[in-house]
Amino acid sequence: MMCWLALQGFAWSDYDVEVSAAFRSLIDGDLHGFLAQVPAYGGSLVLRAPFASAAAALGGGELAVYRAVSIPGVFALAVLGLVLVRRMGARGRANGARALVLGLCVANPLTLRALEIGHPEELLCAALAIGAVLAAADRRAMLAAVLLGLAIATKAWAVLAIGPVLLALPQRRIVALGVAGAVTLAVLAPISLASSPAALAKGASVTGQIFVPWHVFWFLGDSGHVVIGGDGLPKPDGYRVPPQWLSPLTHPLIASLVVPLSLAWARVRRATQPGAEQLLLLLALLFLLRCALDPWNVVYYELPFVLALLAWEALCRPERLPIGALVATVLSWVTFESAPNWLSPDMQSVLFVAWALPFAAWMARTAFGSPVARVERRNASDPGRRPIAAVPQR
């Protein structure tokens, strides 16, 4: 219902520029043209192609196709929300907390903005990546592997979930990694036959030539040039051109973070052996760092971080409401949707960094801090209080 009521058109959106031509070719029966025109996140188009074909077969026009291909992402988020609510109910959480979690998951304003801009694949990828961690926490290795493979095929940034998924699995990690890779290759294989594999790899690894304000590299950009967008039109004042040396580094840097942070988690958490669902916090931290280090960071990039944080709060902090995810949603909306109306680009960058880096620091401290040490400090600060046992959390 959200897809039909909220999505009234796609002119001048990313869908119009990057996706609509490919789906038009698909509807016209030109399969090769469809595969040759898909963007860097072409795997998501392959997965959503049946919805485009179904809408066209039922007599729908381009607007119907635009709405139909958003259904998988919205449906995936609905399933994720129901899974979280069911688990919360099994653990005795109040109905109000469950309703808030479901609302933030399904009706988050960042979700609607992602749909409006033309990126429903962000919803799908986030739900698949979080679902993979949850499946791994339940020791369902094959389901986790399939979900992880589909997430990576949908959008390349889902490689950040590899570490949390493998850490959550108690065994069969190599097999799961192989299955995930096979699923990813199966989805992307048709695209590689119609396009150059080198071009696909470049599109997924190299940052474009436009700086937006919401990342940590903003002040390294050059503001002395007119910036031309991918549509060939000049961008408004305030956009910057990135230094040439930075463009090929940011995406590999983001992807590589999964290795040291996962190893750090394994080292710090080995003694306390927390429940595998705690790895949702590591996933949220990786997703936020992706936003902070990507010069293309836009409002819908924040959605996976917010959803992973929401899932962690819902399942691992039973005594609290998901305030962190709620605050992150508000801050993201203000930064990307409101602040551009009254702040200069420089101050927009300062605003983003002012909350994103402390948020990342808090999540890192929570993720990598020793639960045993925290309990000992709490007991030491209140000698008269009954000592608290450091029990592994689920």
C-alpha positions in Angstrom: 0.0 0.0 0.0 2.9 2.4 0.9 4.3 1.8 -2.6 1.1 3.0 -4.3 0.1 5.8 -2.0 3.5 7.4 -1.4 5.1 7.1 -4.8 3.4 9.5 -7.2 6.1 9.9 -9.8 9.8 9.5 -10.5 10.8 12.4 -12.7 14.3 13.7 -12.0 14.9 11.0 -9.3 17.7 8.5 -9.3 15.3 6.0 -10.6 14.6 8.1 -13.6 18.3 8.7 -14.3 19.7 5.3 -13.4 17.1 2.6 -13.6 14.0 3.5 -15.7 15.7 2.9 -19.1 16.8 -0.6 -18.0 13.3 -1.6 -16.9 11.8 -0.1 -20.1 14.1 -2.4 -22.1 13.0 -5.4 -20.0 9.3 -4.6 -20.6 10.0 -4.3 -24.3 11.5 -7.8 -24.3 15.1 -6.6 -24.8 16.8 -8.7 -22.1 20.3 -7.8 -23.3 19.5 -4.1 -23.2 18.1 -4.5 -19.7 21.3 -6.2 -18.4 23.6 -3.8 -20.3 21.9 -0.7 -18.8 21.8 -1.7 -15.1 23.7 0.6 -12.7 26.4 -0.5 -10.2 23.6 -2.0 -8.0 22.3 -4.1 -10.9 21.9 -7.2 -8.9 18.9 -5.5 -7.2 17.3 -5.0 -10.6 17.8 -8.6 -11.5 16.0 -9.6 -8.2 13.2 -7.1 -8.8 12.8 -7.8 -12.5 9.8 -10.2 -12.0 7.9 -7.4 -10.3 8.5 -5.1 -13.2 7.4 -7.8 -15.7 4.3 -8.6 -13.6 3.2 -4.9 -13.5 3.6 -4.6 -17.2 1.8 -7.8 -17.9 -1.2 -6.6 -15.9 -1.4 -3.5 -18.1 0.5 -1.0 -15.9 2.6 1.8 -17.3 6.0 3.1 -16.1 4.6 4.5 -12.9 3.1 1.1 -12.0 6.5 -0.5 -12.7 8.2 2.1 -10.5 5.8 1.2 -7.7 6.0 -2.5 -8.2 9.8 -2.8 -8.1 9.7 -1.1 -4.7 7.5 -3.9 -3.2 10.4 -6.3 -2.4 12.2 -3.7 -0.3 9.0 -2.7 1.6 8.0 -6.3 2.1 11.5 -7.3 3.4 11.3 -4.5 6.0 7.9 -5.6 7.0 9.1 -9.2 7.5 12.1 -7.9 9.5 9.8 -5.8 11.7 7.5 -8.7 12.4 10.5 -10.9 13.3 11.8 -8.4 15.8 8.4 -7.9 17.3 7.8 -11.6 17.6 11.1 -12.1 19.4 10.4 -9.2 21.7 7.0 -10.7 22.5 8.6 -14.0 23.4 10.9 -12.2 25.8 8.1 -10.4 27.5 8.5 -6.9 26.1 5.7 -4.4 26.5 3.3 -3.8 23.6 4.3 -0.1 23.5 8.0 -1.0 22.9 7.0 -3.5 20.3 4.8 -1.0 18.5 7.6 1.6 18.5 10.1 -0.9 17.0 7.6 -2.0 14.3 6.9 1.7 13.5 10.5 2.7 13.2 11.2 -0.4 11.1 8.3 -0.1 8.6 7.2 3.5 8.6 10.6 5.2 9.2 10.7 8.6 7.4 14.1 7.6 6.0 12.4 4.6 4.4 9.9 6.8 2.6 12.7 9.1 1.5 14.7 6.2 0.0 11.6 5.2 -2.0 11.0 8.7 -3.2 14.6 9.2 -4.4 14.4 5.9 -6.2 16.4 3.5 -4.1 14.1 0.8 -2.8 17.1 -1.6 -3.1 18.5 0.1 0.0 15.6 -1.3 2.0 16.0 -4.7 0.6 19.7 -4.9 1.2 19.5 -3.7 4.8 16.7 -6.2 5.6 18.7 -9.0 4.0 21.9 -8.1 5.8 20.3 -7.8 9.2 18.3 -11.0 8.5 21.5 -12.8 7.8 22.9 -11.9 11.2 19.7 -13.0 12.9 19.7 -16.3 11.0 23.4 -16.9 12.0 22.5 -16.1 15.6 19.9 -18.8 15.4 22.6 -21.2 14.0 20.8 -21.5 10.7 24.0 -21.4 8.6 22.5 -22.0 5.2 19.7 -19.5 5.6 22.2 -16.9 6.8 24.5 -17.7 3.8 21.7 -17.3 1.3 20.5 -14.0 2.8 24.0 -12.7 2.9 24.6 -13.6 -0.7 21.4 -11.9 -1.8 22.3 -8.8 0.2 25.7 -8.5 -1.4 24.2 -9.1 -4.9 21.6 -6.4 -4.2 24.2 -3.8 -3.2 28.0 -4.2 -2.7 28.1 -2.4 0.6 26.5 -5.5 2.2 30.0 -7.0 2.3 30.2 -5.2 5.7 27.9 -7.9 7.0 30.3 -10.7 6.2 32.2 -10.3 9.5 29.2 -10.2 11.8 27.5 -13.2 10.1 30.6 -15.3 10.3 31.2 -14.4 13.9 27.6 -15.3 14.8 28.0 -18.7 13.3 29.5 -21.3 15.7 30.6 -23.5 12.9 30.4 -24.2 9.1 31.7 -20.7 8.5 33.7 -21.6 5.4 30.8 -23.5 3.9 28.5 -20.5 4.6 30.9 -18.1 3.0 31.1 -20.3 -0.1 27.3 -20.5 -0.4 27.0 -16.8 0.0 29.6 -16.2 -2.7 27.8 -18.7 -5.0 24.4 -17.0 -4.5 26.0 -13.6 -5.2 27.7 -14.8 -8.4 24.4 -16.5 -9.5 22.5 -13.2 -9.3 25.3 -11.2 -11.0 26.2 -13.7 -13.7 23.6 -12.5 -16.2 24.9 -8.9 -15.8 28.5 -9.9 -16.3 27.6 -11.6 -19.6 26.1 -8.4 -20.9 28.5 -5.9 -19.4 32.3 -5.7 -18.9 33.2 -7.2 -15.5 35.9 -4.5 -15.2 33.3 -1.8 -15.6 31.1 -3.4 -12.9 34.0 -3.7 -10.5 35.0 0.0 -11.1 31.4 1.2 -10.5 31.3 -0.6 -7.2 34.8 0.5 -6.0 35.4 4.0 -7.2 33.8 7.1 -5.7 32.4 9.6 -8.2 33.6 13.1 -8.8 31.1 14.9 -6.6 31.4 15.8 -2.9 28.4 16.3 -0.8 28.8 17.8 2.7 27.9 14.9 4.9 31.2 13.0 5.4 34.5 13.4 7.1 36.5 14.4 3.9 34.4 17.4 3.0 37.0 20.1 3.8 39.5 18.3 1.5 37.4 19.1 -1.5 38.0 21.9 -4.0 35.2 24.5 -4.2 36.8 26.5 -7.0 35.2 24.5 -9.9 31.7 24.2 -11.3 30.6 20.6 -10.5 28.8 18.7 -13.2 26.5 15.8 -12.2 25.9 12.5 -13.8 23.0 14.0 -15.7 25.4 16.5 -17.4 23.9 19.5 -15.5 25.8 21.8 -13.2 25.3 21.3 -9.5 24.2 24.1 -7.1 26.8 26.2 -5.3 28.2 24.3 -2.4 29.2 21.1 -4.1 32.9 20.4 -4.3 35.3 18.4 -6.4 37.2 15.7 -4.5 41.0 15.4 -4.7 42.0 12.9 -7.3 43.9 10.7 -4.9 40.8 10.1 -2.7 38.3 8.9 -5.2 39.7 5.3 -5.7 40.4 4.9 -1.9 37.2 5.5 -0.1 35.1 2.5 -1.1 38.0 0.0 -0.6 38.7 1.6 2.7 35.0 1.2 3.8 34.9 -2.5 2.7 38.2 -3.3 4.4 36.9 -2.0 7.8 35.1 -5.3 8.3 38.3 -7.2 8.8 40.0 -5.3 11.7 36.7 -4.6 13.5 35.6 -8.2 13.2 39.0 -9.4 14.5 38.8 -6.9 17.3 35.3 -8.1 18.3 36.5 -11.7 18.3 39.5 -10.8 20.5 37.6 -8.6 23.0 34.5 -10.8 23.2 36.1 -14.2 23.3 36.2 -14.3 27.1 32.7 -13.1 27.8 31.0 -15.0 24.9 28.0 -12.6 24.5 25.0 -13.8 22.6 25.3 -13.7 18.8 22.6 -11.0 18.5 25.0 -8.6 20.0 26.7 -8.6 16.7 23.9 -6.4 15.3 25.7 -3.5 17.1 28.9 -4.3 15.2 26.9 -4.3 12.0 25.3 -0.9 12.9 28.8 0.5 13.6 30.1 -0.7 10.2 27.1 0.8 8.5 27.6 4.2 10.2 31.3 4.2 9.3 30.2 3.6 5.7 28.2 6.7 5.8 30.9 8.9 7.4 33.6 7.7 5.0 31.6 7.9 1.8 31.8 11.2 -0.2 28.5 10.2 -1.8 26.7 9.9 1.5 23.0 10.8 1.2 20.0 10.5 3.4 19.0 6.9 2.5 22.6 5.7 3.3 21.7 6.2 7.0 18.8 3.8 6.9 20.8 0.5 7.2 22.6 1.9 10.2 19.4 3.0 11.9 17.7 -0.4 11.2 20.7 -2.4 12.5 20.8 -0.3 15.6 17.1 -0.7 16.1 17.4 -4.5 15.8 20.1 -4.5 18.4 18.2 -2.3 20.8 15.0 -4.3 20.4 16.7 -7.7 21.1 19.7 -6.9 23.3 18.5 -4.0 25.5 15.2 -5.4 26.9 15.0 -2.9 29.7 15.0 0.2 27.4 13.1 1.7 24.5 15.0 2.0 21.2 16.0 5.6 21.9 19.2 5.3 20.0 17.5 4.4 16.7 14.9 7.1 17.3 17.5 9.8 17.9 19.5 8.6 14.9 16.4 8.9 12.7 15.7 12.4 13.9 19.3 13.5 13.5 19.6 12.0 10.0 16.4 13.7 8.9 17.4 17.1 10.3 20.9 16.9 8.8 19.8 15.8 5.3 16.3 17.2 4.9 16.1 20.3 7.1 19.6 21.7 7.6 20.2 22.4 3.9 17.5 25.1 4.1 19.3 27.1 6.7 22.9 26.0 6.9 25.8 26.5 4.5 27.4 23.3 3.1 30.4 23.8 5.5 28.1 23.9 8.5 26.1 21.0 7.2 29.3 19.0 7.2 30.1 20.1 10.7 26.6 19.2 11.9 26.9 15.7 10.4 30.3 15.0 11.9 29.2 16.5 15.3 26.7 13.7 15.8 28.0 10.9 13.6 31.4 10.5 15.1 30.2 10.6 18.8 27.5 8.0 17.8 30.2 5.8 16.3 32.4 6.2 19.3 29.5 5.3 21.6 28.7 2.1 19.6 32.4 1.2 19.4 32.8 1.6 23.2 29.6 -0.5 23.8 30.6 -3.1 21.3 34.3 -3.5 22.3 34.1 -2.7 25.9 34.3 -5.6 28.3 30.9 -6.4 30.0 32.9 -7.9 32.9 34.8 -4.7 33.4 31.6 -2.6 33.3 29.9 -4.8 35.9 33.0 -4.6 38.1 33.1 -0.9 37.9 29.4 -0.7 38.7 29.8 -2.9 41.8 32.9 -1.0 42.9 31.0 2.4 42.6 28.3 1.1 45.0 29.7 -1.2 47.6 26.4 -1.4 49.4 24.6 -2.7 46.4 24.2 -6.4 45.8 26.9 -7.5 43.3 25.7 -8.0 39.7 26.9 -11.1 37.9 28.5 -10.6 34.5 26.2 -12.9 32.5 26.6 -13.2 28.7 23.8 -11.4 26.9 21.7 -12.8 24.2 
